[in-house]
Amino acid sequence: MGPTCRGLARLALAGAVLLGLAGGASARDYREPDESTLDRHGHYRSHDGSEVHRPAKTRDGAKPAGARAKCRDDTWSFSHTRRGTCSGHGGVAHWEG
């Protein structure tokens, strides 16, 4: 492989890495909770424009799928961003993962 080919290969690799990083930073997996395990239902529009399940408690007290934070009033938040998470629920008690 000549110098030009090696340079193009490096450039292609750098582009693939950058695309992978950009995709990973913006694409997050948000799981909807199982409605049958929750005491409340409904959604709200987040600051980022996405639709998010309202904070809720689980019937068995376990962490529900998709929970991002536990609020101080013992509800679980499914927020997609940190901004405003658990507002109206005493704030964030702790963040998940």
Chimera marker file (.cmm) of the C-alpha trace (Angstrom):
<marker_set name="trace">
<marker id="1" x="0.000" y="0.000" z="0.000" r="1" g="1" b="0" radius="0.5"/>
<marker id="2" x="1.435" y="3.361" z="-1.020" r="1" g="1" b="0" radius="0.5"/>
<marker id="3" x="1.528" y="6.544" z="1.126" r="1" g="1" b="0" radius="0.5"/>
<marker id="4" x="-1.593" y="7.942" z="-0.544" r="1" g="1" b="0" radius="0.5"/>
<marker id="5" x="-3.611" y="4.796" z="0.194" r="1" g="1" b="0" radius="0.5"/>
<marker id="6" x="-2.418" y="4.718" z="3.810" r="1" g="1" b="0" radius="0.5"/>
<marker id="7" x="-3.404" y="8.382" z="4.206" r="1" g="1" b="0" radius="0.5"/>
<marker id="8" x="-6.856" y="7.723" z="2.776" r="1" g="1" b="0" radius="0.5"/>
<marker id="9" x="-7.274" y="4.657" z="5.011" r="1" g="1" b="0" radius="0.5"/>
<marker id="10" x="-6.375" y="6.738" z="8.095" r="1" g="1" b="0" radius="0.5"/>
<marker id="11" x="-8.784" y="9.472" z="7.034" r="1" g="1" b="0" radius="0.5"/>
<marker id="12" x="-11.589" y="6.944" z="6.519" r="1" g="1" b="0" radius="0.5"/>
<marker id="13" x="-10.890" y="5.396" z="9.938" r="1" g="1" b="0" radius="0.5"/>
<marker id="14" x="-10.887" y="8.810" z="11.628" r="1" g="1" b="0" radius="0.5"/>
<marker id="15" x="-14.211" y="9.649" z="9.965" r="1" g="1" b="0" radius="0.5"/>
<marker id="16" x="-15.738" y="6.361" z="11.071" r="1" g="1" b="0" radius="0.5"/>
<marker id="17" x="-14.588" y="6.965" z="14.648" r="1" g="1" b="0" radius="0.5"/>
<marker id="18" x="-15.996" y="10.496" z="14.651" r="1" g="1" b="0" radius="0.5"/>
<marker id="19" x="-19.309" y="9.317" z="13.222" r="1" g="1" b="0" radius="0.5"/>
<marker id="20" x="-19.485" y="6.586" z="15.834" r="1" g="1" b="0" radius="0.5"/>
<marker id="21" x="-18.787" y="9.043" z="18.641" r="1" g="1" b="0" radius="0.5"/>
<marker id="22" x="-21.332" y="11.526" z="17.375" r="1" g="1" b="0" radius="0.5"/>
<marker id="23" x="-23.965" y="8.832" z="17.020" r="1" g="1" b="0" radius="0.5"/>
<marker id="24" x="-23.238" y="7.470" z="20.473" r="1" g="1" b="0" radius="0.5"/>
<marker id="25" x="-23.444" y="10.884" z="22.084" r="1" g="1" b="0" radius="0.5"/>
<marker id="26" x="-26.827" y="11.741" z="20.612" r="1" g="1" b="0" radius="0.5"/>
<marker id="27" x="-28.514" y="8.354" z="20.300" r="1" g="1" b="0" radius="0.5"/>
<marker id="28" x="-29.615" y="7.020" z="23.679" r="1" g="1" b="0" radius="0.5"/>
<marker id="29" x="-31.795" y="4.050" z="24.394" r="1" g="1" b="0" radius="0.5"/>
<marker id="30" x="-34.936" y="5.152" z="26.239" r="1" g="1" b="0" radius="0.5"/>
<marker id="31" x="-37.118" y="2.295" z="27.398" r="1" g="1" b="0" radius="0.5"/>
<marker id="32" x="-40.748" y="2.821" z="28.198" r="1" g="1" b="0" radius="0.5"/>
<marker id="33" x="-41.727" y="1.353" z="31.555" r="1" g="1" b="0" radius="0.5"/>
<marker id="34" x="-44.240" y="-1.467" z="31.834" r="1" g="1" b="0" radius="0.5"/>
<marker id="35" x="-47.478" y="0.425" z="32.576" r="1" g="1" b="0" radius="0.5"/>
<marker id="36" x="-48.897" y="-2.486" z="34.572" r="1" g="1" b="0" radius="0.5"/>
<marker id="37" x="-46.176" y="-2.063" z="37.231" r="1" g="1" b="0" radius="0.5"/>
<marker id="38" x="-46.814" y="1.655" z="37.823" r="1" g="1" b="0" radius="0.5"/>
<marker id="39" x="-49.290" y="3.522" z="40.017" r="1" g="1" b="0" radius="0.5"/>
<marker id="40" x="-49.588" y="6.511" z="37.616" r="1" g="1" b="0" radius="0.5"/>
<marker id="41" x="-49.829" y="6.893" z="33.884" r="1" g="1" b="0" radius="0.5"/>
<marker id="42" x="-49.447" y="9.684" z="31.384" r="1" g="1" b="0" radius="0.5"/>
<marker id="43" x="-46.688" y="11.564" z="29.602" r="1" g="1" b="0" radius="0.5"/>
<marker id="44" x="-45.279" y="15.081" z="29.323" r="1" g="1" b="0" radius="0.5"/>
<marker id="45" x="-43.174" y="16.912" z="26.739" r="1" g="1" b="0" radius="0.5"/>
<marker id="46" x="-39.543" y="17.312" z="27.846" r="1" g="1" b="0" radius="0.5"/>
<marker id="47" x="-37.303" y="20.350" z="27.315" r="1" g="1" b="0" radius="0.5"/>
<marker id="48" x="-35.649" y="18.478" z="24.439" r="1" g="1" b="0" radius="0.5"/>
<marker id="49" x="-39.053" y="17.976" z="22.764" r="1" g="1" b="0" radius="0.5"/>
<marker id="50" x="-39.364" y="14.260" z="23.485" r="1" g="1" b="0" radius="0.5"/>
<marker id="51" x="-42.394" y="12.662" z="25.102" r="1" g="1" b="0" radius="0.5"/>
<marker id="52" x="-41.594" y="11.216" z="28.533" r="1" g="1" b="0" radius="0.5"/>
<marker id="53" x="-43.547" y="9.055" z="30.980" r="1" g="1" b="0" radius="0.5"/>
<marker id="54" x="-44.544" y="10.995" z="34.109" r="1" g="1" b="0" radius="0.5"/>
<marker id="55" x="-42.752" y="10.116" z="37.370" r="1" g="1" b="0" radius="0.5"/>
<marker id="56" x="-44.454" y="7.190" z="39.079" r="1" g="1" b="0" radius="0.5"/>
<marker id="57" x="-44.065" y="4.647" z="41.852" r="1" g="1" b="0" radius="0.5"/>
<marker id="58" x="-43.988" y="0.929" z="41.180" r="1" g="1" b="0" radius="0.5"/>
<marker id="59" x="-46.557" y="-1.302" z="42.811" r="1" g="1" b="0" radius="0.5"/>
<marker id="60" x="-43.835" y="-3.592" z="44.202" r="1" g="1" b="0" radius="0.5"/>
<marker id="61" x="-41.296" y="-0.853" z="45.061" r="1" g="1" b="0" radius="0.5"/>
<marker id="62" x="-38.711" y="-2.147" z="42.556" r="1" g="1" b="0" radius="0.5"/>
<marker id="63" x="-36.927" y="0.050" z="40.030" r="1" g="1" b="0" radius="0.5"/>
<marker id="64" x="-38.928" y="0.042" z="36.776" r="1" g="1" b="0" radius="0.5"/>
<marker id="65" x="-37.401" y="-0.440" z="33.338" r="1" g="1" b="0" radius="0.5"/>
<marker id="66" x="-36.264" y="2.854" z="31.853" r="1" g="1" b="0" radius="0.5"/>
<marker id="67" x="-35.975" y="4.731" z="35.172" r="1" g="1" b="0" radius="0.5"/>
<marker id="68" x="-33.221" y="7.378" z="35.087" r="1" g="1" b="0" radius="0.5"/>
<marker id="69" x="-33.537" y="8.780" z="38.609" r="1" g="1" b="0" radius="0.5"/>
<marker id="70" x="-35.276" y="8.250" z="41.925" r="1" g="1" b="0" radius="0.5"/>
<marker id="71" x="-37.078" y="11.362" z="43.164" r="1" g="1" b="0" radius="0.5"/>
<marker id="72" x="-37.162" y="12.429" z="46.811" r="1" g="1" b="0" radius="0.5"/>
<marker id="73" x="-40.883" y="11.597" z="47.029" r="1" g="1" b="0" radius="0.5"/>
<marker id="74" x="-40.028" y="7.960" z="46.096" r="1" g="1" b="0" radius="0.5"/>
<marker id="75" x="-41.294" y="8.236" z="42.514" r="1" g="1" b="0" radius="0.5"/>
<marker id="76" x="-39.106" y="7.105" z="39.616" r="1" g="1" b="0" radius="0.5"/>
<marker id="77" x="-38.277" y="9.552" z="36.822" r="1" g="1" b="0" radius="0.5"/>
<marker id="78" x="-37.994" y="8.503" z="33.185" r="1" g="1" b="0" radius="0.5"/>
<marker id="79" x="-36.550" y="11.857" z="32.090" r="1" g="1" b="0" radius="0.5"/>
<marker id="80" x="-34.397" y="11.947" z="28.958" r="1" g="1" b="0" radius="0.5"/>
<marker id="81" x="-32.409" y="14.955" z="30.192" r="1" g="1" b="0" radius="0.5"/>
<marker id="82" x="-31.199" y="16.090" z="33.607" r="1" g="1" b="0" radius="0.5"/>
<marker id="83" x="-32.809" y="19.515" z="33.313" r="1" g="1" b="0" radius="0.5"/>
<marker id="84" x="-35.961" y="19.668" z="35.430" r="1" g="1" b="0" radius="0.5"/>
<marker id="85" x="-35.809" y="16.008" z="36.461" r="1" g="1" b="0" radius="0.5"/>
<marker id="86" x="-38.004" y="15.369" z="39.520" r="1" g="1" b="0" radius="0.5"/>
<marker id="87" x="-39.218" y="18.981" z="39.607" r="1" g="1" b="0" radius="0.5"/>
<marker id="88" x="-42.448" y="18.901" z="41.570" r="1" g="1" b="0" radius="0.5"/>
<marker id="89" x="-41.281" y="15.685" z="43.237" r="1" g="1" b="0" radius="0.5"/>
<marker id="90" x="-38.785" y="17.121" z="45.729" r="1" g="1" b="0" radius="0.5"/>
<marker id="91" x="-35.775" y="16.928" z="43.423" r="1" g="1" b="0" radius="0.5"/>
<marker id="92" x="-33.486" y="14.022" z="42.607" r="1" g="1" b="0" radius="0.5"/>
<marker id="93" x="-32.623" y="11.639" z="45.451" r="1" g="1" b="0" radius="0.5"/>
<marker id="94" x="-30.150" y="9.725" z="43.241" r="1" g="1" b="0" radius="0.5"/>
<marker id="95" x="-29.364" y="9.113" z="39.586" r="1" g="1" b="0" radius="0.5"/>
<marker id="96" x="-29.425" y="5.675" z="38.044" r="1" g="1" b="0" radius="0.5"/>
<marker id="97" x="-26.512" y="4.389" z="35.932" r="1" g="1" b="0" radius="0.5"/>
<link id1="1" id2="2" r="1" g="1" b="0" radius="0.2"/>
<link id1="2" id2="3" r="1" g="1" b="0" radius="0.2"/>
<link id1="3" id2="4" r="1" g="1" b="0" radius="0.2"/>
<link id1="4" id2="5" r="1" g="1" b="0" radius="0.2"/>
<link id1="5" id2="6" r="1" g="1" b="0" radius="0.2"/>
<link id1="6" id2="7" r="1" g="1" b="0" radius="0.2"/>
<link id1="7" id2="8" r="1" g="1" b="0" radius="0.2"/>
<link id1="8" id2="9" r="1" g="1" b="0" radius="0.2"/>
<link id1="9" id2="10" r="1" g="1" b="0" radius="0.2"/>
<link id1="10" id2="11" r="1" g="1" b="0" radius="0.2"/>
<link id1="11" id2="12" r="1" g="1" b="0" radius="0.2"/>
<link id1="12" id2="13" r="1" g="1" b="0" radius="0.2"/>
<link id1="13" id2="14" r="1" g="1" b="0" radius="0.2"/>
<link id1="14" id2="15" r="1" g="1" b="0" radius="0.2"/>
<link id1="15" id2="16" r="1" g="1" b="0" radius="0.2"/>
<link id1="16" id2="17" r="1" g="1" b="0" radius="0.2"/>
<link id1="17" id2="18" r="1" g="1" b="0" radius="0.2"/>
<link id1="18" id2="19" r="1" g="1" b="0" radius="0.2"/>
<link id1="19" id2="20" r="1" g="1" b="0" radius="0.2"/>
<link id1="20" id2="21" r="1" g="1" b="0" radius="0.2"/>
<link id1="21" id2="22" r="1" g="1" b="0" radius="0.2"/>
<link id1="22" id2="23" r="1" g="1" b="0" radius="0.2"/>
<link id1="23" id2="24" r="1" g="1" b="0" radius="0.2"/>
<link id1="24" id2="25" r="1" g="1" b="0" radius="0.2"/>
<link id1="25" id2="26" r="1" g="1" b="0" radius="0.2"/>
<link id1="26" id2="27" r="1" g="1" b="0" radius="0.2"/>
<link id1="27" id2="28" r="1" g="1" b="0" radius="0.2"/>
<link id1="28" id2="29" r="1" g="1" b="0" radius="0.2"/>
<link id1="29" id2="30" r="1" g="1" b="0" radius="0.2"/>
<link id1="30" id2="31" r="1" g="1" b="0" radius="0.2"/>
<link id1="31" id2="32" r="1" g="1" b="0" radius="0.2"/>
<link id1="32" id2="33" r="1" g="1" b="0" radius="0.2"/>
<link id1="33" id2="34" r="1" g="1" b="0" radius="0.2"/>
<link id1="34" id2="35" r="1" g="1" b="0" radius="0.2"/>
<link id1="35" id2="36" r="1" g="1" b="0" radius="0.2"/>
<link id1="36" id2="37" r="1" g="1" b="0" radius="0.2"/>
<link id1="37" id2="38" r="1" g="1" b="0" radius="0.2"/>
<link id1="38" id2="39" r="1" g="1" b="0" radius="0.2"/>
<link id1="39" id2="40" r="1" g="1" b="0" radius="0.2"/>
<link id1="40" id2="41" r="1" g="1" b="0" radius="0.2"/>
<link id1="41" id2="42" r="1" g="1" b="0" radius="0.2"/>
<link id1="42" id2="43" r="1" g="1" b="0" radius="0.2"/>
<link id1="43" id2="44" r="1" g="1" b="0" radius="0.2"/>
<link id1="44" id2="45" r="1" g="1" b="0" radius="0.2"/>
<link id1="45" id2="46" r="1" g="1" b="0" radius="0.2"/>
<link id1="46" id2="47" r="1" g="1" b="0" radius="0.2"/>
<link id1="47" id2="48" r="1" g="1" b="0" radius="0.2"/>
<link id1="48" id2="49" r="1" g="1" b="0" radius="0.2"/>
<link id1="49" id2="50" r="1" g="1" b="0" radius="0.2"/>
<link id1="50" id2="51" r="1" g="1" b="0" radius="0.2"/>
<link id1="51" id2="52" r="1" g="1" b="0" radius="0.2"/>
<link id1="52" id2="53" r="1" g="1" b="0" radius="0.2"/>
<link id1="53" id2="54" r="1" g="1" b="0" radius="0.2"/>
<link id1="54" id2="55" r="1" g="1" b="0" radius="0.2"/>
<link id1="55" id2="56" r="1" g="1" b="0" radius="0.2"/>
<link id1="56" id2="57" r="1" g="1" b="0" radius="0.2"/>
<link id1="57" id2="58" r="1" g="1" b="0" radius="0.2"/>
<link id1="58" id2="59" r="1" g="1" b="0" radius="0.2"/>
<link id1="59" id2="60" r="1" g="1" b="0" radius="0.2"/>
<link id1="60" id2="61" r="1" g="1" b="0" radius="0.2"/>
<link id1="61" id2="62" r="1" g="1" b="0" radius="0.2"/>
<link id1="62" id2="63" r="1" g="1" b="0" radius="0.2"/>
<link id1="63" id2="64" r="1" g="1" b="0" radius="0.2"/>
<link id1="64" id2="65" r="1" g="1" b="0" radius="0.2"/>
<link id1="65" id2="66" r="1" g="1" b="0" radius="0.2"/>
<link id1="66" id2="67" r="1" g="1" b="0" radius="0.2"/>
<link id1="67" id2="68" r="1" g="1" b="0" radius="0.2"/>
<link id1="68" id2="69" r="1" g="1" b="0" radius="0.2"/>
<link id1="69" id2="70" r="1" g="1" b="0" radius="0.2"/>
<link id1="70" id2="71" r="1" g="1" b="0" radius="0.2"/>
<link id1="71" id2="72" r="1" g="1" b="0" radius="0.2"/>
<link id1="72" id2="73" r="1" g="1" b="0" radius="0.2"/>
<link id1="73" id2="74" r="1" g="1" b="0" radius="0.2"/>
<link id1="74" id2="75" r="1" g="1" b="0" radius="0.2"/>
<link id1="75" id2="76" r="1" g="1" b="0" radius="0.2"/>
<link id1="76" id2="77" r="1" g="1" b="0" radius="0.2"/>
<link id1="77" id2="78" r="1" g="1" b="0" radius="0.2"/>
<link id1="78" id2="79" r="1" g="1" b="0" radius="0.2"/>
<link id1="79" id2="80" r="1" g="1" b="0" radius="0.2"/>
<link id1="80" id2="81" r="1" g="1" b="0" radius="0.2"/>
<link id1="81" id2="82" r="1" g="1" b="0" radius="0.2"/>
<link id1="82" id2="83" r="1" g="1" b="0" radius="0.2"/>
<link id1="83" id2="84" r="1" g="1" b="0" radius="0.2"/>
<link id1="84" id2="85" r="1" g="1" b="0" radius="0.2"/>
<link id1="85" id2="86" r="1" g="1" b="0" radius="0.2"/>
<link id1="86" id2="87" r="1" g="1" b="0" radius="0.2"/>
<link id1="87" id2="88" r="1" g="1" b="0" radius="0.2"/>
<link id1="88" id2="89" r="1" g="1" b="0" radius="0.2"/>
<link id1="89" id2="90" r="1" g="1" b="0" radius="0.2"/>
<link id1="90" id2="91" r="1" g="1" b="0" radius="0.2"/>
<link id1="91" id2="92" r="1" g="1" b="0" radius="0.2"/>
<link id1="92" id2="93" r="1" g="1" b="0" radius="0.2"/>
<link id1="93" id2="94" r="1" g="1" b="0" radius="0.2"/>
<link id1="94" id2="95" r="1" g="1" b="0" radius="0.2"/>
<link id1="95" id2="96" r="1" g="1" b="0" radius="0.2"/>
<link id1="96" id2="97" r="1" g="1" b="0" radius="0.2"/>
</marker_set>
